[in-house]
Amino acid sequence: MGISKVHQWEQAVVLLLNSEGWDLKWSGEGLSRYDAVGKTPKGFDCVIEMKFRNKHYDTKMLEKDKYDALMRLDDDIIKIFYVFDPKGNFLYYLNTLKLPVPVKKYCPDTTMWTKKRLLKDVYLLTENDAVVINLNFSK
């Protein structure tokens, strides 16, 4: 999946969430630490980091550096981590999530379009920790 396809998916998620009462703008192009910014259906300020996976994993990987950058934003902003994979959609509210102990994993140095790998601290989130779970039953 190339960057233009990921941007299309991000914009589609923004459109779908907006149809459910959110008020989001896509911000995924460039060096932003998140992919959407706006308001929740209840009117709270929020940012959303999105990940799209071609393969299902029982845990959802969130880089500690990415989490730390989001949590440095104003305390009043709701930080959300959204993961799409073949099994479904998983939405995590990071402000209230009890994080597991970080583990070290080899990950692409910057993004999935590079072959260079670095050892990074990551959180492995369980599917049960997601506040919204929409499963894909067609598989």
Summary of the structure (lengths in Angstrom):
residues: 139
radius of gyration: 14.5
end to end distance: 19.5
largest distance: 41.5
contacts: 363
relative contact order: 0.17
helix: 20%
strand: 40%
